[in-house]
Amino acid sequence: MPKALCLTGMVIAIVVALLFLLDLIIKIPFQRANVLMDVVFVLCAATLGFISWTTFREQD
């Protein structure tokens, strides 16, 4: 079960990062409402992905 949660965290991180990177680059889906929000969400998604990846690697 912990491996499934780590994989879920990685998938969520990828989806959030793609969503806000697309908004930052081509103004879809939020019409670039706030650039700072886009950057912060991308950083948070990268952090979640990193934490999920390192935890996944520690599982036996």
PDB file of N, CA, C and O in Angstrom:
ATOM      1  N   MET A   1       0.807  -1.209   0.000  1.00  0.00           N
ATOM      2  CA  MET A   1       0.000   0.000   0.000  1.00  0.00           C
ATOM      3  C   MET A   1       0.852   1.276   0.000  1.00  0.00           C
ATOM      4  O   MET A   1       0.493   2.227  -0.694  1.00  0.00           O
ATOM      5  N   PRO A   2       1.969   1.341   0.749  1.00  0.00           N
ATOM      6  CA  PRO A   2       2.758   2.574   0.709  1.00  0.00           C
ATOM      7  C   PRO A   2       3.319   2.881  -0.679  1.00  0.00           C
ATOM      8  O   PRO A   2       3.448   4.049  -1.047  1.00  0.00           O
ATOM      9  N   LYS A   3       3.656   1.833  -1.461  1.00  0.00           N
ATOM     10  CA  LYS A   3       4.154   2.082  -2.816  1.00  0.00           C
ATOM     11  C   LYS A   3       3.073   2.707  -3.685  1.00  0.00           C
ATOM     12  O   LYS A   3       3.354   3.583  -4.504  1.00  0.00           O
ATOM     13  N   ALA A   4       1.845   2.256  -3.505  1.00  0.00           N
ATOM     14  CA  ALA A   4       0.739   2.821  -4.281  1.00  0.00           C
ATOM     15  C   ALA A   4       0.531   4.294  -3.936  1.00  0.00           C
ATOM     16  O   ALA A   4       0.231   5.102  -4.814  1.00  0.00           O
ATOM     17  N   LEU A   5       0.688   4.639  -2.676  1.00  0.00           N
ATOM     18  CA  LEU A   5       0.538   6.040  -2.279  1.00  0.00           C
ATOM     19  C   LEU A   5       1.671   6.895  -2.833  1.00  0.00           C
ATOM     20  O   LEU A   5       1.449   8.042  -3.220  1.00  0.00           O
ATOM     21  N   CYS A   6       2.868   6.352  -2.873  1.00  0.00           N
ATOM     22  CA  CYS A   6       3.995   7.081  -3.471  1.00  0.00           C
ATOM     23  C   CYS A   6       3.770   7.307  -4.957  1.00  0.00           C
ATOM     24  O   CYS A   6       4.007   8.402  -5.467  1.00  0.00           O
ATOM     25  N   LEU A   7       3.312   6.274  -5.650  1.00  0.00           N
ATOM     26  CA  LEU A   7       3.028   6.415  -7.084  1.00  0.00           C
ATOM     27  C   LEU A   7       1.902   7.417  -7.326  1.00  0.00           C
ATOM     28  O   LEU A   7       1.954   8.202  -8.273  1.00  0.00           O
ATOM     29  N   THR A   8       0.888   7.387  -6.469  1.00  0.00           N
ATOM     30  CA  THR A   8      -0.206   8.349  -6.589  1.00  0.00           C
ATOM     31  C   THR A   8       0.299   9.770  -6.402  1.00  0.00           C
ATOM     32  O   THR A   8      -0.109  10.679  -7.125  1.00  0.00           O
ATOM     33  N   GLY A   9       1.186   9.963  -5.431  1.00  0.00           N
ATOM     34  CA  GLY A   9       1.778  11.283  -5.221  1.00  0.00           C
ATOM     35  C   GLY A   9       2.562  11.754  -6.426  1.00  0.00           C
ATOM     36  O   GLY A   9       2.501  12.929  -6.785  1.00  0.00           O
ATOM     37  N   MET A  10       3.303  10.846  -7.060  1.00  0.00           N
ATOM     38  CA  MET A  10       4.061  11.216  -8.255  1.00  0.00           C
ATOM     39  C   MET A  10       3.140  11.579  -9.412  1.00  0.00           C
ATOM     40  O   MET A  10       3.405  12.535 -10.140  1.00  0.00           O
ATOM     41  N   VAL A  11       2.067  10.826  -9.584  1.00  0.00           N
ATOM     42  CA  VAL A  11       1.117  11.114 -10.668  1.00  0.00           C
ATOM     43  C   VAL A  11       0.439  12.463 -10.432  1.00  0.00           C
ATOM     44  O   VAL A  11       0.279  13.251 -11.364  1.00  0.00           O
ATOM     45  N   ILE A  12       0.047  12.725  -9.204  1.00  0.00           N
ATOM     46  CA  ILE A  12      -0.582  14.010  -8.886  1.00  0.00           C
ATOM     47  C   ILE A  12       0.398  15.157  -9.123  1.00  0.00           C
ATOM     48  O   ILE A  12       0.017  16.208  -9.636  1.00  0.00           O
ATOM     49  N   ALA A  13       1.655  14.953  -8.749  1.00  0.00           N
ATOM     50  CA  ALA A  13       2.668  15.990  -8.966  1.00  0.00           C
ATOM     51  C   ALA A  13       2.851  16.277 -10.450  1.00  0.00           C
ATOM     52  O   ALA A  13       2.988  17.435 -10.845  1.00  0.00           O
ATOM     53  N   ILE A  14       2.854  15.239 -11.272  1.00  0.00           N
ATOM     54  CA  ILE A  14       3.006  15.425 -12.719  1.00  0.00           C
ATOM     55  C   ILE A  14       1.810  16.168 -13.297  1.00  0.00           C
ATOM     56  O   ILE A  14       1.974  17.072 -14.116  1.00  0.00           O
ATOM     57  N   VAL A  15       0.616  15.792 -12.878  1.00  0.00           N
ATOM     58  CA  VAL A  15      -0.593  16.444 -13.399  1.00  0.00           C
ATOM     59  C   VAL A  15      -0.628  17.919 -13.011  1.00  0.00           C
ATOM     60  O   VAL A  15      -0.919  18.775 -13.846  1.00  0.00           O
ATOM     61  N   VAL A  16      -0.333  18.215 -11.755  1.00  0.00           N
ATOM     62  CA  VAL A  16      -0.359  19.611 -11.298  1.00  0.00           C
ATOM     63  C   VAL A  16       0.724  20.423 -12.006  1.00  0.00           C
ATOM     64  O   VAL A  16       0.479  21.554 -12.424  1.00  0.00           O
ATOM     65  N   ALA A  17       1.914  19.852 -12.140  1.00  0.00           N
ATOM     66  CA  ALA A  17       2.998  20.566 -12.808  1.00  0.00           C
ATOM     67  C   ALA A  17       2.641  20.849 -14.271  1.00  0.00           C
ATOM     68  O   ALA A  17       2.857  21.960 -14.757  1.00  0.00           O
ATOM     69  N   LEU A  18       2.101  19.858 -14.967  1.00  0.00           N
ATOM     70  CA  LEU A  18       1.710  20.072 -16.366  1.00  0.00           C
ATOM     71  C   LEU A  18       0.617  21.121 -16.490  1.00  0.00           C
ATOM     72  O   LEU A  18       0.662  21.969 -17.381  1.00  0.00           O
ATOM     73  N   LEU A  19      -0.358  21.065 -15.602  1.00  0.00           N
ATOM     74  CA  LEU A  19      -1.470  22.005 -15.648  1.00  0.00           C
ATOM     75  C   LEU A  19      -0.984  23.445 -15.513  1.00  0.00           C
ATOM     76  O   LEU A  19      -1.379  24.316 -16.288  1.00  0.00           O
ATOM     77  N   PHE A  20      -0.132  23.689 -14.531  1.00  0.00           N
ATOM     78  CA  PHE A  20       0.313  25.062 -14.296  1.00  0.00           C
ATOM     79  C   PHE A  20       1.435  25.489 -15.231  1.00  0.00           C
ATOM     80  O   PHE A  20       1.589  26.681 -15.497  1.00  0.00           O
ATOM     81  N   LEU A  21       2.228  24.538 -15.740  1.00  0.00           N
ATOM     82  CA  LEU A  21       3.197  24.903 -16.767  1.00  0.00           C
ATOM     83  C   LEU A  21       2.500  25.293 -18.066  1.00  0.00           C
ATOM     84  O   LEU A  21       2.907  26.242 -18.737  1.00  0.00           O
ATOM     85  N   LEU A  22       1.448  24.556 -18.417  1.00  0.00           N
ATOM     86  CA  LEU A  22       0.671  24.932 -19.610  1.00  0.00           C
ATOM     87  C   LEU A  22       0.061  26.317 -19.445  1.00  0.00           C
ATOM     88  O   LEU A  22       0.040  27.106 -20.390  1.00  0.00           O
ATOM     89  N   ASP A  23      -0.432  26.612 -18.251  1.00  0.00           N
ATOM     90  CA  ASP A  23      -1.002  27.934 -18.010  1.00  0.00           C
ATOM     91  C   ASP A  23       0.076  29.003 -18.115  1.00  0.00           C
ATOM     92  O   ASP A  23      -0.173  30.088 -18.642  1.00  0.00           O
ATOM     93  N   LEU A  24       1.257  28.706 -17.623  1.00  0.00           N
ATOM     94  CA  LEU A  24       2.344  29.679 -17.663  1.00  0.00           C
ATOM     95  C   LEU A  24       2.837  29.905 -19.084  1.00  0.00           C
ATOM     96  O   LEU A  24       3.188  31.027 -19.450  1.00  0.00           O
ATOM     97  N   ILE A  25       2.864  28.843 -19.887  1.00  0.00           N
ATOM     98  CA  ILE A  25       3.443  28.942 -21.224  1.00  0.00           C
ATOM     99  C   ILE A  25       2.425  29.405 -22.271  1.00  0.00           C
ATOM    100  O   ILE A  25       2.693  30.341 -23.024  1.00  0.00           O
ATOM    101  N   ILE A  26       1.247  28.746 -22.321  1.00  0.00           N
ATOM    102  CA  ILE A  26       0.298  29.050 -23.408  1.00  0.00           C
ATOM    103  C   ILE A  26      -1.063  29.550 -22.930  1.00  0.00           C
ATOM    104  O   ILE A  26      -2.020  29.586 -23.703  1.00  0.00           O
ATOM    105  N   LYS A  27      -1.149  29.929 -21.678  1.00  0.00           N
ATOM    106  CA  LYS A  27      -2.363  30.545 -21.107  1.00  0.00           C
ATOM    107  C   LYS A  27      -3.592  29.644 -21.144  1.00  0.00           C
ATOM    108  O   LYS A  27      -4.715  30.140 -21.236  1.00  0.00           O
ATOM    109  N   ILE A  28      -3.399  28.332 -21.074  1.00  0.00           N
ATOM    110  CA  ILE A  28      -4.529  27.404 -20.997  1.00  0.00           C
ATOM    111  C   ILE A  28      -4.345  26.600 -19.730  1.00  0.00           C
ATOM    112  O   ILE A  28      -3.223  26.120 -19.566  1.00  0.00           O
ATOM    113  N   PRO A  29      -5.228  26.384 -18.845  1.00  0.00           N
ATOM    114  CA  PRO A  29      -6.667  26.614 -18.834  1.00  0.00           C
ATOM    115  C   PRO A  29      -7.102  27.839 -18.036  1.00  0.00           C
ATOM    116  O   PRO A  29      -8.295  28.143 -18.011  1.00  0.00           O
ATOM    117  N   PHE A  30      -6.188  28.552 -17.385  1.00  0.00           N
ATOM    118  CA  PHE A  30      -6.591  29.639 -16.489  1.00  0.00           C
ATOM    119  C   PHE A  30      -6.328  31.035 -17.041  1.00  0.00           C
ATOM    120  O   PHE A  30      -6.488  32.013 -16.311  1.00  0.00           O
ATOM    121  N   GLN A  31      -5.937  31.157 -18.280  1.00  0.00           N
ATOM    122  CA  GLN A  31      -5.625  32.428 -18.935  1.00  0.00           C
ATOM    123  C   GLN A  31      -4.597  33.241 -18.141  1.00  0.00           C
ATOM    124  O   GLN A  31      -4.672  34.468 -18.079  1.00  0.00           O
ATOM    125  N   ARG A  32      -3.638  32.534 -17.538  1.00  0.00           N
ATOM    126  CA  ARG A  32      -2.535  33.138 -16.787  1.00  0.00           C
ATOM    127  C   ARG A  32      -3.044  34.204 -15.821  1.00  0.00           C
ATOM    128  O   ARG A  32      -2.636  35.364 -15.878  1.00  0.00           O
ATOM    129  N   ALA A  33      -3.947  33.784 -14.931  1.00  0.00           N
ATOM    130  CA  ALA A  33      -4.549  34.703 -13.975  1.00  0.00           C
ATOM    131  C   ALA A  33      -3.500  35.334 -13.063  1.00  0.00           C
ATOM    132  O   ALA A  33      -3.572  36.526 -12.766  1.00  0.00           O
ATOM    133  N   ASN A  34      -2.533  34.543 -12.622  1.00  0.00           N
ATOM    134  CA  ASN A  34      -1.507  35.058 -11.727  1.00  0.00           C
ATOM    135  C   ASN A  34      -0.224  34.262 -11.965  1.00  0.00           C
ATOM    136  O   ASN A  34      -0.188  33.055 -11.729  1.00  0.00           O
ATOM    137  N   VAL A  35       0.808  34.925 -12.425  1.00  0.00           N
ATOM    138  CA  VAL A  35       2.066  34.254 -12.759  1.00  0.00           C
ATOM    139  C   VAL A  35       2.723  33.704 -11.499  1.00  0.00           C
ATOM    140  O   VAL A  35       3.287  32.610 -11.524  1.00  0.00           O
ATOM    141  N   LEU A  36       2.657  34.444 -10.405  1.00  0.00           N
ATOM    142  CA  LEU A  36       3.245  33.983  -9.157  1.00  0.00           C
ATOM    143  C   LEU A  36       2.588  32.689  -8.686  1.00  0.00           C
ATOM    144  O   LEU A  36       3.271  31.784  -8.205  1.00  0.00           O
ATOM    145  N   MET A  37       1.279  32.597  -8.822  1.00  0.00           N
ATOM    146  CA  MET A  37       0.567  31.374  -8.455  1.00  0.00           C
ATOM    147  C   MET A  37       1.038  30.198  -9.307  1.00  0.00           C
ATOM    148  O   MET A  37       1.237  29.099  -8.787  1.00  0.00           O
ATOM    149  N   ASP A  38       1.218  30.415 -10.602  1.00  0.00           N
ATOM    150  CA  ASP A  38       1.695  29.350 -11.480  1.00  0.00           C
ATOM    151  C   ASP A  38       3.072  28.855 -11.042  1.00  0.00           C
ATOM    152  O   ASP A  38       3.307  27.650 -10.957  1.00  0.00           O
ATOM    153  N   VAL A  39       3.966  29.780 -10.770  1.00  0.00           N
ATOM    154  CA  VAL A  39       5.324  29.411 -10.374  1.00  0.00           C
ATOM    155  C   VAL A  39       5.317  28.659  -9.047  1.00  0.00           C
ATOM    156  O   VAL A  39       6.004  27.648  -8.902  1.00  0.00           O
ATOM    157  N   VAL A  40       4.552  29.144  -8.087  1.00  0.00           N
ATOM    158  CA  VAL A  40       4.498  28.492  -6.772  1.00  0.00           C
ATOM    159  C   VAL A  40       3.917  27.087  -6.887  1.00  0.00           C
ATOM    160  O   VAL A  40       4.427  26.162  -6.254  1.00  0.00           O
ATOM    161  N   PHE A  41       2.876  26.908  -7.670  1.00  0.00           N
ATOM    162  CA  PHE A  41       2.288  25.580  -7.828  1.00  0.00           C
ATOM    163  C   PHE A  41       3.237  24.623  -8.545  1.00  0.00           C
ATOM    164  O   PHE A  41       3.275  23.437  -8.216  1.00  0.00           O
ATOM    165  N   VAL A  42       3.994  25.110  -9.505  1.00  0.00           N
ATOM    166  CA  VAL A  42       4.983  24.258 -10.175  1.00  0.00           C
ATOM    167  C   VAL A  42       6.065  23.846  -9.189  1.00  0.00           C
ATOM    168  O   VAL A  42       6.482  22.688  -9.179  1.00  0.00           O
ATOM    169  N   LEU A  43       6.523  24.769  -8.367  1.00  0.00           N
ATOM    170  CA  LEU A  43       7.528  24.432  -7.353  1.00  0.00           C
ATOM    171  C   LEU A  43       6.991  23.433  -6.331  1.00  0.00           C
ATOM    172  O   LEU A  43       7.700  22.510  -5.930  1.00  0.00           O
ATOM    173  N   CYS A  44       5.748  23.616  -5.913  1.00  0.00           N
ATOM    174  CA  CYS A  44       5.131  22.672  -4.973  1.00  0.00           C
ATOM    175  C   CYS A  44       4.970  21.293  -5.604  1.00  0.00           C
ATOM    176  O   CYS A  44       5.183  20.280  -4.938  1.00  0.00           O
ATOM    177  N   ALA A  45       4.603  21.245  -6.865  1.00  0.00           N
ATOM    178  CA  ALA A  45       4.472  19.963  -7.551  1.00  0.00           C
ATOM    179  C   ALA A  45       5.826  19.280  -7.685  1.00  0.00           C
ATOM    180  O   ALA A  45       5.925  18.062  -7.536  1.00  0.00           O
ATOM    181  N   ALA A  46       6.869  20.055  -7.963  1.00  0.00           N
ATOM    182  CA  ALA A  46       8.204  19.479  -8.045  1.00  0.00           C
ATOM    183  C   ALA A  46       8.646  18.929  -6.694  1.00  0.00           C
ATOM    184  O   ALA A  46       9.270  17.871  -6.622  1.00  0.00           O
ATOM    185  N   THR A  47       8.326  19.639  -5.640  1.00  0.00           N
ATOM    186  CA  THR A  47       8.664  19.170  -4.290  1.00  0.00           C
ATOM    187  C   THR A  47       7.912  17.893  -3.950  1.00  0.00           C
ATOM    188  O   THR A  47       8.494  16.952  -3.410  1.00  0.00           O
ATOM    189  N   LEU A  48       6.623  17.856  -4.265  1.00  0.00           N
ATOM    190  CA  LEU A  48       5.838  16.648  -4.018  1.00  0.00           C
ATOM    191  C   LEU A  48       6.381  15.476  -4.819  1.00  0.00           C
ATOM    192  O   LEU A  48       6.483  14.363  -4.302  1.00  0.00           O
ATOM    193  N   GLY A  49       6.729  15.716  -6.074  1.00  0.00           N
ATOM    194  CA  GLY A  49       7.291  14.653  -6.892  1.00  0.00           C
ATOM    195  C   GLY A  49       8.609  14.141  -6.345  1.00  0.00           C
ATOM    196  O   GLY A  49       8.852  12.934  -6.330  1.00  0.00           O
ATOM    197  N   PHE A  50       9.464  15.053  -5.893  1.00  0.00           N
ATOM    198  CA  PHE A  50      10.750  14.648  -5.326  1.00  0.00           C
ATOM    199  C   PHE A  50      10.564  13.842  -4.044  1.00  0.00           C
ATOM    200  O   PHE A  50      11.209  12.809  -3.861  1.00  0.00           O
ATOM    201  N   ILE A  51       9.692  14.305  -3.163  1.00  0.00           N
ATOM    202  CA  ILE A  51       9.448  13.590  -1.912  1.00  0.00           C
ATOM    203  C   ILE A  51       8.837  12.223  -2.182  1.00  0.00           C
ATOM    204  O   ILE A  51       9.209  11.241  -1.539  1.00  0.00           O
ATOM    205  N   SER A  52       7.910  12.149  -3.120  1.00  0.00           N
ATOM    206  CA  SER A  52       7.299  10.865  -3.464  1.00  0.00           C
ATOM    207  C   SER A  52       8.331   9.910  -4.057  1.00  0.00           C
ATOM    208  O   SER A  52       8.343   8.723  -3.732  1.00  0.00           O
ATOM    209  N   TRP A  53       9.191  10.427  -4.921  1.00  0.00           N
ATOM    210  CA  TRP A  53      10.214   9.589  -5.555  1.00  0.00           C
ATOM    211  C   TRP A  53      11.203   9.054  -4.527  1.00  0.00           C
ATOM    212  O   TRP A  53      11.530   7.867  -4.547  1.00  0.00           O
ATOM    213  N   THR A  54      11.680   9.902  -3.637  1.00  0.00           N
ATOM    214  CA  THR A  54      12.650   9.436  -2.644  1.00  0.00           C
ATOM    215  C   THR A  54      12.022   8.439  -1.674  1.00  0.00           C
ATOM    216  O   THR A  54      12.676   7.481  -1.260  1.00  0.00           O
ATOM    217  N   THR A  55      10.767   8.657  -1.312  1.00  0.00           N
ATOM    218  CA  THR A  55      10.080   7.704  -0.435  1.00  0.00           C
ATOM    219  C   THR A  55       9.842   6.389  -1.158  1.00  0.00           C
ATOM    220  O   THR A  55       9.971   5.323  -0.556  1.00  0.00           O
ATOM    221  N   PHE A  56       9.496   6.447  -2.441  1.00  0.00           N
ATOM    222  CA  PHE A  56       9.287   5.230  -3.228  1.00  0.00           C
ATOM    223  C   PHE A  56      10.566   4.403  -3.299  1.00  0.00           C
ATOM    224  O   PHE A  56      10.520   3.177  -3.203  1.00  0.00           O
ATOM    225  N   ARG A  57      11.699   5.066  -3.466  1.00  0.00           N
ATOM    226  CA  ARG A  57      12.976   4.363  -3.549  1.00  0.00           C
ATOM    227  C   ARG A  57      13.380   3.721  -2.218  1.00  0.00           C
ATOM    228  O   ARG A  57      14.112   2.732  -2.209  1.00  0.00           O
ATOM    229  N   GLU A  58      12.910   4.272  -1.096  1.00  0.00           N
ATOM    230  CA  GLU A  58      13.239   3.719   0.204  1.00  0.00           C
ATOM    231  C   GLU A  58      12.408   2.497   0.561  1.00  0.00           C
ATOM    232  O   GLU A  58      12.760   1.749   1.473  1.00  0.00           O
ATOM    233  N   GLN A  59      11.295   2.288  -0.161  1.00  0.00           N
ATOM    234  CA  GLN A  59      10.446   1.137   0.122  1.00  0.00           C
ATOM    235  C   GLN A  59      11.172  -0.148  -0.252  1.00  0.00           C
ATOM    236  O   GLN A  59      11.947  -0.164  -1.208  1.00  0.00           O
ATOM    237  N   ASP A  60      10.929  -1.231   0.495  1.00  0.00           N
ATOM    238  CA  ASP A  60      11.583  -2.509   0.172  1.00  0.00           C
ATOM    239  C   ASP A  60      10.711  -3.421  -0.626  1.00  0.00           C
ATOM    240  O   ASP A  60      11.126  -4.527  -0.970  1.00  0.00           O
TER     241      ASP A  60
END
